[in-house]
Amino acid sequence: MGDLTERYAPHARDVSRSLLGKPNRDFNNADDWRYRPNGSLCVHVAGDRAGRFKDFGSGEEGDLVDLVMREKNYSIAEARKWLDDRCRLSPEQVS
């Protein structure tokens, strides 16, 4: 995993809920939260792949920075700022 993925992975549950809302109960498990009516958007919130996502509809995948960039149409700097604020990371933790 990359540095950014590792930085935000412990916050995957909070980030997912804040960004995407409630997951689809019909397709969830302890490690993966599914979104959309058919569960095609998967956010790994725990386990070895925590902090990663896969959109089975479009084939896109990446880390939480990529997901925020995609969902909010943010630049990487804007996505990192949003994540840092959401995860309440101090400047010392993000440098």
C-alpha positions in Angstrom: 0.0 0.0 0.0 1.1 3.5 -0.6 1.6 6.2 2.0 -1.7 7.9 1.3 -3.6 4.7 1.4 -2.1 3.7 4.7 -2.7 7.2 6.1 -6.4 7.1 5.4 -7.2 3.4 5.7 -8.0 3.4 9.4 -10.7 6.0 8.6 -12.3 4.1 5.7 -15.7 3.5 7.5 -16.1 7.2 8.4 -14.9 8.4 5.0 -17.2 6.0 3.2 -20.3 7.0 5.2 -19.5 10.7 4.9 -18.8 10.6 1.2 -21.4 8.0 0.0 -24.0 7.7 2.8 -25.4 4.5 4.1 -24.1 1.3 2.4 -26.4 -1.2 0.8 -27.2 -3.7 3.6 -28.0 -6.5 1.2 -24.4 -6.8 -0.1 -22.2 -5.7 2.9 -19.9 -7.8 4.9 -17.4 -6.9 7.7 -14.6 -5.9 5.4 -16.5 -4.5 2.4 -19.3 -1.9 2.2 -21.3 -1.9 -1.0 -23.1 1.0 -2.6 -25.7 1.4 -5.3 -28.8 -0.8 -5.7 -26.8 -3.7 -7.1 -23.8 -3.3 -4.8 -21.5 -2.5 -7.8 -19.4 0.1 -5.8 -17.3 -1.6 -3.2 -15.3 0.2 -0.5 -13.0 -1.9 1.6 -13.4 -0.6 5.1 -11.4 -3.3 7.0 -8.9 -6.1 6.4 -5.9 -6.2 4.1 -7.5 -3.9 1.4 -8.9 -1.3 3.8 -8.8 2.1 2.2 -9.3 0.9 -1.4 -12.4 0.8 -3.6 -13.5 -0.9 -6.8 -16.4 0.1 -9.0 -17.5 -3.1 -10.8 -19.7 -1.1 -13.1 -17.0 1.1 -14.6 -13.9 -0.9 -13.7 -12.4 2.0 -11.8 -10.4 1.3 -8.6 -8.0 3.1 -6.3 -7.6 4.4 -2.8 -9.7 6.8 -0.8 -8.0 9.8 -2.4 -9.0 8.5 -5.8 -12.6 7.9 -4.6 -12.9 11.4 -3.2 -11.5 12.9 -6.4 -14.0 10.9 -8.4 -17.1 11.5 -6.3 -16.5 15.2 -5.5 -14.7 16.1 -8.8 -11.8 17.4 -6.7 -8.1 17.8 -7.5 -5.7 15.6 -5.6 -4.9 18.6 -3.3 -8.6 19.2 -2.6 -9.2 15.5 -2.0 -6.3 15.3 0.5 -7.5 18.4 2.3 -11.1 17.0 2.5 -9.7 13.7 3.8 -7.4 15.4 6.3 -10.3 17.5 7.6 -12.6 14.5 7.7 -10.1 12.2 9.5 -9.0 15.1 11.8 -5.4 14.7 10.9 -3.1 17.3 12.3 -0.5 19.0 10.0 2.2 16.9 11.7 0.4 13.7 10.7 0.0 14.8 7.0 3.5 16.1 6.2 
